[in-house]
Amino acid sequence: MVYRQDILFIWKQLSLVLSSPFVNDIRLTTQLALFLENRPGALARVCDELSKSKINILAVSTGDTVDYNVIRMVVSNPALALRLFQEHGSLAIESEVLLIEGDNKPGSLGAIARKLSEAGINIDYAYCATAQKSKTGLLVLRTSNSRKALKVLNT
């Protein structure tokens, strides 16, 4: 049975998300950081294994050193992806990040960064991409306090 207070709670949560300028949807999610040898084919093999398991890559970022690449990714099934990486002997680390679907227009990222700054929340790193003509894009943010950032961006 659905109670009135349940409906009011859901409505309040929905209205908080919809009232945030530039933000259409925001949620906490798991990011995996995978350490791979910096060699041709390493990323292709990872993508092939994820594909075989029907795991979609929602966002990806790479950072290289001489010997290794750090591949940060948000995937559709992080628990299964982590298990696959471990089965193949790869070092992978989980962390909590914000996944934000927001407006693709000038000022969007600045508004988000300013709101977090005013709340004393640091952005450790971010990555995003969008097609130029797309109305929205996805932004991955790693902050000093993900749960507080979620609350701040939802007000």
N, C-alpha and C positions, 0 to 999 in steps of 0.2 A: 504494500500500500504506500502511495506517495503522499507525504504530508506537506502542508503549506510551507513550513519552514525549509523543507528540502528544495521546493521550487524557488523560494526566495533566495536561498543560498546559491543555487545554480544561476539564477538571473543576475545576482550581484557579481558572481565570478565572470559571467559572460560580458556584462556591461563594463567591468574593469578592463578586460582585454580590448573591447571595441572602443573604449574611450581614449586609449593611448594613441597619441599622434604618431603617424608613420608606421605603427605596428599593427599588423592584421592578426597574427597568431604568434604566441611565444610559449615555449615550454622548456623544461629541463630535460636533457637527454644525455646519453652516454657517448663519449668520444673514445675511440681507441687510438693509441699512439703505438705504431708498429715500427720496430727498428729493423731495417733491411740493409744488406750489403749494397753498396753503391756500384752496381753492375748492370749491364744490359739484360733485360728480361725479368729482373726481380719484381718490378711492379706488375708486369704482365702476368706472372705466375700467381700473384696474390689476387688480382682481378679475376683470373680464370677460376680459381678455387671458390671465390665468393659467388661467382656466377653459377657454378655447378650446384651450389647449395641454395640458389634462388635468393641470394642476399643482394639487395640494391645498395649502391653507394650514393648517399644523399649529398654528401659534401666531402671534399678531400683537399688536403694541403700537404706539400712536401717541403722539407728543409734538409739541405745536404751538408755533410762534412766530407773529408777526404775519403773515408772508408765506409761511412754509413749514411743512409737517408732515414729521416724520421718522417713517417707517413701518418698524418693525423686524419682520421676519417670518422664520419658519422654514417652509420649503416642502418638498414631496416631491421636487422636482428643482431644486436651487439653480443649477446650471450653466445649464440652459435658461432659468430665470427671469431670471438675470443677463443672458443674451444678449437676451432679449425687452426688458428694461428699456433696455439699451444701444441696441438697434435703434430704440426710440421716443425716444431722446435724453434719457432720465432718468438722473440721477446715482444710482448704487447702489454700496454698499461692502460687501464680504464681511468677516465676522469669525467667529472660532471661539467657540462657546458650548457649554455643557452642556445637554442635553435630558434631563430626569429624569422618569421616571414613578414616582410615589411614592404612599404611602398618604394618603388624604383623611381625616385625623383630627387633632385638636388635638396640637400639638407636633412635627409632621412638619417643617415649615420651620425651626423653632427648632433641632431636632436637626442638620439639615444645616448651618445657619448656624454653630452652635457648633463642629461638627467642622472646618469650614473656618477659623474664627477661631483655633482651637487650633493649626492648622498654619500660621498667619500668612498666610492667603489672604484677600484682600479681595473682597467681592461688589460689583462696580461697579454692576450693576442686575439686576433680576429681574422676570419677569412670568409670570403663571399664571392659570388659571381651571379650574373644575371644577363640575359640577352638584352641588348640595347632597347628593343621595342617592348619588352615585357613590362607589365604594370607592377609586378612584385618580384622580389628576390629573396634568397635565403642568406642569412648571416649567422655564422657560428661565433660565439663570444665565450672566451674563457676569462672569468673575472676573479677578483680577490674573494668574492663571496657570492656564489651563484644564486643561492636562495634569496638573499637580500636583494640582489639585482632583479630577480624575477618579480618580487613584490614591488620594487620601485618602478619598474617598467609597466606594471599593471595598474598603476594609479595615475 
